[in-house]
Amino acid sequence: MMFFVFLTSAISMGVTFLYGCVGEIITEKSGHLNLGIPGIMCVGGFGGCLGVSIYMQSLSSPDNANWFLLIIISMFFSVLFSAMFGALYCFLTVTLRANQNVTGLAITTFGVGFTNYFVKNINMANFTKASALISYSPLKGKLGEFGDIFVSHGFFIYFAIVIAIVAALVLNKTRVGLNLRAVGENPATADAAGISVTKYRYIATIIGSMIAGLGGLFYIMDRLGGHWEYVLDIMGWLAIALVIFTLWKPIISIFGSILFGGLYIAGSYITGLSIHQKELFGLLPYVITVIVLIITSVLDSKENQPPAALGLNYFREDR
Amino acid sequence: MAEVTNNSGAKKLHEPLFHITRKSAVPFWKASLIRAIAIFAALVACGIVSLILIGKNPFYIYKTMFDGAFSTKRKFWIFIRNAALLLGYSLAIVPAFKMKFWNLGADGQVLMGGLATVACMLFLGGKMPDAAVIAIMLVASIAASVIWAVLPAIFKAFFKTNESLFTLMMNYIAMGLVTYFINRVVKGGSGVLNPIGYANLPDIGGAQFAGRKFLLTIIIFAVITAFMFIYLKYTKHGYEISVVGESENTARYIGIGVKKVIIRTLILSGVICGIIGFVLVGGIDHTIRSDISAGRGFTAILIAWIAKFNPIFMVLMSLFVAFLEVGSGQVNTVFQLDNSAFSSIIVGIIYLFIIGCDFFINYRILLSAKARETLSKIGGIFKKKQTREEPEETVGEETVLEESDKTEDGKTESEITENDFETAAEKEDDRI
């Protein structure tokens, strides 16, 4: 059935947003609006490609590639680069207390430039084989088209969902999550209660960046089959939109990402559309985000608001 | 609780190595000097980066960058025109930013203005006299931009809808609409609208004058700059904007209609964005693409922020950024980098340095007694400097440390650090 194929594709598309979204949720829960996420996703994608390239070059033949090593090495490099950029953002905003919007945009400019410049130097030979291995699923096609919705995906899709669930549990059920939310809602109170605001903000933002960077890796190596495309920054902005759409809740973001993924690809699945009509379909994620943004602010319910201190730097002596 | 940084109790006194306090007013020359040092450091860093990336003498690269802006008359005019455009964007966002309305949507607002302009050119061009079409273009462009700018403002004013995310989304909607429009009117699906010959803005000066195609743009934005400088500094509206930016509660208390100010200011932003769209499409490109704005809306935010929202500094900053852009463009061509990303790297590094240097303008680092002891052991010179009353000379990281010897009310700094921040809080209470 067409619809099953569409849904399978929507899930794999949406996971790119899911990584960025969960990363940004964790960051925003600490009170930091990291607009550097689009740049960080680019850098994460670059790091992943670098890792894959290094591993593939080290083999005598690309057919010897080991699934586990490939995933670990590409993840390691992706996370390494995105963590570096996340740490740079943190250093500027948390330690040097620079404006978050401005710093985030600068990180995006820098990250996109960095990626576009260096990605040309990566040897992308054998990337198709690497990609096939990364998106390998032992059960693909064995349970029919309906089964494929659930079992045909590569490792990174399930990993994203696990991350989202773990993030939700940590945020809502643990002491660490409570502290993190306190830091994002009212850093002065959290500080008075003995929570290290600086430490929480650093760790949350860097972990958030690492997760977002994996989105870049996933999109290039799994979704696009190992072909580089200069679209990761747009994915990053959509991921930030998804954060608003899902009301800062990682569990909702799993479903939200599938919806966004579906909307993103809907144009090419509906037959009989002209090019310009497809273009209008591509607008839907943004329009829906705006509508959700408006509805949540009009309803003004306490649970569905962004963290109260979002975008504000904390300086202990400011009162 | 987890780690307790509180000093009370019988526990061993935990003294941090340093702590940070806010400086009171910093003299203008000192702040400028710190910024100049940051820019210099950034240029050095860029030199090192280019050395690694291109493998050429950094001075040669700087020279190439100068060539990009100054080697021919045409290049010089393009450089000035680009600076004027960047300045236009920063002027459009600056009133909103001054009242802490984070308008990230200048790109989208300009695009909508450009879309309205191009629609007028396409459908009215040739059917009416050019002058009439140009007048309609201007009005249509401003109207479209104002709608795009004022929507987030209305929701912000009445429902406190997050404006940075709202305006950001509006950018992408505008881009989509432009692509939709192009695909709609261009037959054959090439997705490229050829330049339209009707209703182009006129050149200024004779055929001999190298700047004839660029001068009009420059004049328009020079006028807007003067207007914005006066508007922000000497009018009641400008005053209201800065009060709302400082504190909404104060504004409400002294009887400023905050909602009105927000909406009015964003209408002004929209008007300027409309003019940019009009100039960009009617005067420069004569067509539209979804990336016609080239991310200037974001660059403008950095320009406005670094210039501390002062239109005069924004002129300098726009010139600087435009120089970097045309300069690194020249580096691309000369060294055949086949990649415009080099300029993003250079510009990005410079942004990060300038953003970071604000810290050294606004804050000072107070070393604890113990840390100072260790430091003075390391360098005997440092100790000599400490005893001096008024350390002047160069301002850099070192001086920031030196200055920390004295706090505002003349207490030596070790007195404060010993009691850590509680004393600082008490002090503040006393003051109140």
Interface residues (C-beta under 8 A of the other chain):
Chain A: L33 L35 L88 F91 L92 T95 L96 R97 A98 N99 N101 V102 T103 L105 A106 I107 T108 T109 F110 G111 V112 G113 F114 T115 N116 Y117 K120 N179 A193 G194 I195 S196 I234 W237 I240 A241 I244 S274 I275 H276 E279 L280 G282 L283 Y286 V287 T289 V290 L293 I294 S297 V298 D300 P306 G311 F315 R316 E317 D318 R319
Chain B: M1 A2 E3 V4 T5 N6 I20 T21 R22 L53 W102 L104 F155 F159 K160 T161 N162 S164 L165 F166 L168 M169 M170 Y172 I173 G176 L177 T179 Y180 N183 R184 G189 G191 G295 F298 T299 I301 L302 W305 N339 S340 A341 F342 S343 S344 I345 V347 G348 I349 Y351 L352 I355 G356 D358 F359 N362 Y363 F421 A424 A425 E428
